[in-house]
Amino acid sequence: MAQIVFDNVTKVYEDPDRGHVQALSRVNLEIEEGSFICILGPSGCGKSTLLSMLGGFAQPSTGRVLLDGMPTSVPGPDRGVVFQAYALFPWLNVLENIRFGLTCRNVADSAGIANRLIKLFGLEGFEAKYPHELSGGMSQRVAIARTLANDPKVLLMDEPFAAVDALTREFLQDELLRVWEQDRKTILFVTHSIMEAAYLADEVLVFAARPGRILHRVRIAAPRPRHRSDAAFLKEYANLEVLFRGGH
Ligand SMILES: Nc1ncnc2c1ncn2[C@@H]1O[C@H](COP(=O)(O)OP(=O)(O)OP(=O)(O)O)[C@@H](O)[C@H]1O
């Protein structure tokens, strides 16, 4: 069985103003361990809802969401979440933020784990800084490092680089790929950027709205490491663009 399974999943919200909102309709999806999956789609097509159900923050209205065969009904340390807002604890410094989950769970050698991540993310020298002293890009590196410190099976990333400038965004994409190639966690990464999806993903799920559903599942065949100006990569990007635009 695949590591992640969405089995005929539908999600309906009861909204006080809009009534019945069908956020997702009949999602059937299997994701293998270690894959990098990007989720691309227009606003309101249910991308965040899909991640929330896997994260255990929302329940499917019908169908099942499984991780390693178990329903994901409640949040757990096996699923790490990174949002667009950096969500660091402002009263803790970089090292303490990264160690936070480990300290809460009394993990042995939390300092060793945190230091490895500090090195991995190039945060040496910033251990004692507080979130208000960090740039957006730096904050997001700390947020990702903090999530990875808990050694989740799956990383759920909801537009994590949307709030940083274009150059920092490319830098963070490369950094995430470097870390992923070492750790090979399964990643589900929501983005509005076709370029970002093509650059990062093994496979891209192209969603449509009203009701939210998967229109295409596209394998990105360009070899890694990819280069943004490489002909093979640009061809994949152009194909994805056509599929995405064609669907809306
Ligand atoms: N808690 C909620 N109550 C009512 N409706 C909701 C709730 N959460 C999401 N929705 C609705 O469900 C639909 C899907 O929302 P969702 O946030 O999953 O989409 P999205 O693709 O992530 O959108 P965006 O790209 O704008 O973040 C939208 O119509 C949204 O308004």
Ligand as a Chemical Component Dictionary entry (heavy atoms), coordinates in Angstrom:
data_LIG
# 
_chem_comp.id                   LIG 
_chem_comp.type                 NON-POLYMER 
_chem_comp.pdbx_formal_charge   0 
_chem_comp.three_letter_code    LIG 
# 
loop_
_chem_comp_atom.comp_id 
_chem_comp_atom.atom_id 
_chem_comp_atom.alt_atom_id 
_chem_comp_atom.type_symbol 
_chem_comp_atom.charge 
_chem_comp_atom.model_Cartn_x 
_chem_comp_atom.model_Cartn_y 
_chem_comp_atom.model_Cartn_z 
_chem_comp_atom.pdbx_ordinal 
LIG N1  N1  N 0 -13.527 26.258 7.818  1  
LIG C1  C1  C 0 -14.188 26.521 6.688  2  
LIG N2  N2  N 0 -15.526 26.822 6.708  3  
LIG C2  C2  C 0 -16.206 27.087 5.576  4  
LIG N3  N3  N 0 -15.657 27.048 4.336  5  
LIG C3  C3  C 0 -14.345 26.763 4.245  6  
LIG C4  C4  C 0 -13.547 26.485 5.408  7  
LIG N4  N4  N 0 -12.277 26.229 5.006  8  
LIG C5  C5  C 0 -12.276 26.345 3.661  9  
LIG N5  N5  N 0 -13.518 26.657 3.202  10 
LIG C6  C6  C 0 -13.926 26.837 1.797  11 
LIG O1  O1  O 0 -13.573 25.641 1.096  12 
LIG C7  C7  C 0 -13.078 25.965 -0.197 13 
LIG C8  C8  C 0 -11.662 25.429 -0.332 14 
LIG O2  O2  O 0 -10.820 26.156 0.539  15 
LIG P1  P1  P 0 -9.249  25.902 0.677  16 
LIG O3  O3  O 0 -8.713  26.912 1.652  17 
LIG O4  O4  O 0 -8.999  24.474 0.952  18 
LIG O5  O5  O 0 -8.763  26.261 -0.810 19 
LIG P2  P2  P 0 -7.304  26.629 -1.341 20 
LIG O6  O6  O 0 -7.195  26.013 -2.677 21 
LIG O7  O7  O 0 -6.273  26.274 -0.335 22 
LIG O8  O8  O 0 -7.418  28.210 -1.488 23 
LIG P3  P3  P 0 -6.263  29.347 -1.452 24 
LIG O9  O9  O 0 -5.359  29.060 -2.621 25 
LIG O10 O10 O 0 -7.003  30.616 -1.603 26 
LIG O11 O11 O 0 -5.552  29.210 -0.126 27 
LIG C9  C9  C 0 -13.170 27.485 -0.331 28 
LIG O12 O12 O 0 -14.397 27.806 -0.964 29 
LIG C10 C10 C 0 -13.161 27.955 1.102  30 
LIG O13 O13 O 0 -13.825 29.187 1.236  31 
# 
loop_
_chem_comp_bond.comp_id 
_chem_comp_bond.atom_id_1 
_chem_comp_bond.atom_id_2 
_chem_comp_bond.value_order 
_chem_comp_bond.pdbx_ordinal 
LIG N1  C1  SING 1  
LIG C1  N2  SING 2  
LIG C1  C4  DOUB 3  
LIG N2  C2  DOUB 4  
LIG C2  N3  SING 5  
LIG N3  C3  DOUB 6  
LIG C3  C4  SING 7  
LIG C3  N5  SING 8  
LIG C4  N4  SING 9  
LIG N4  C5  DOUB 10 
LIG C5  N5  SING 11 
LIG N5  C6  SING 12 
LIG C6  O1  SING 13 
LIG C6  C10 SING 14 
LIG O1  C7  SING 15 
LIG C7  C8  SING 16 
LIG C7  C9  SING 17 
LIG C8  O2  SING 18 
LIG O2  P1  SING 19 
LIG P1  O3  DOUB 20 
LIG P1  O4  SING 21 
LIG P1  O5  SING 22 
LIG O5  P2  SING 23 
LIG P2  O6  DOUB 24 
LIG P2  O7  SING 25 
LIG P2  O8  SING 26 
LIG O8  P3  SING 27 
LIG P3  O9  DOUB 28 
LIG P3  O10 SING 29 
LIG P3  O11 SING 30 
LIG C9  O12 SING 31 
LIG C9  C10 SING 32 
LIG C10 O13 SING 33 
# 
